[in-house]
């Protein structure tokens, strides 16, 4: 099966950097105190119900993710996502 490229590498990098900036400056609004505590313990910065995620925390977490994941749909179909 062939691959389809919609964005070039520079565009992908620009989106990634913008995402890191948003996570660091605006963060994520989380109402669940336990998740806020977990993210804070991992290096997130608490601002009331919001957690700011420093770029190094996000990059470290991304580097720990597998490059491929397999998911199963409600109908039992299996799909593998990733490289």
N, C-alpha and C positions, 0 to 999 in steps of 0.2 A: 504494500500500500504506500503511495506517495505521500509527501508532506506538503502542506500549504503554509506559506509564510506571508502574513499580512503586514507585520511590522518588521522593520530592519533592526539590527542589533542596537543601534544608537537610540532608536525610539523605545525599545524595550528597557534600556538602561535609564532613559529619562523618566519613564513611568515608575521604575523601581526606586529611583532617587526621590521622586516626588512622594511616593508612598511612604518611604522612610521618614521624610520630613513631616508629613501629616501625622504619622504615628507618634513621632517625637514631640511635636508642637501642640497638636490638638488631642491626641490620644484616642482612647476608646471609652465610651460611656458604658459603665457596667453597674447594674443594680445589685448583683450577687456579691455579697461581702466576702464570701470564701474565695471566689475567683480573684477579686481585688487583692486579697491577702496573698494568694499564691503568686500572682504577677509581681506584687511588691517584693516578695521574698526573692524572686528571680532577678530583680533589678529595675522593675517598673517604678515610676514615681507617682504617688497618689495625690490627686487633686479632687477632694470630695468624692463624688461618684465616678470620677474619670481616672483612668490610668494612662500615663504617658509612657510610651515604650521607646527607650533609647535605641538608636540605630545599631549599636553593637549587640544589644540583646536580641533584636530582630534577626540580624545577620547570623548570630550564633545559633539561634533556633532554626533558621532556614537550612543551615549547614548540617544540622542533625536529622533533617527529614529525608526519607528515602526518595530516590529519583522516580520511582514508580509505585503506584498503589492500585490495588484491585478492589472494586466496589461491586456490590450486588444490588440490583434493583428490586422493587416490590414484586415484579413478575418473575424473579429468579434469574434474570439475565445478568451476565457478568461482564464488566468492562474494566480494562486496565488503562490507567491514565499515567502519562509521563513519558520520559524519554525511552 
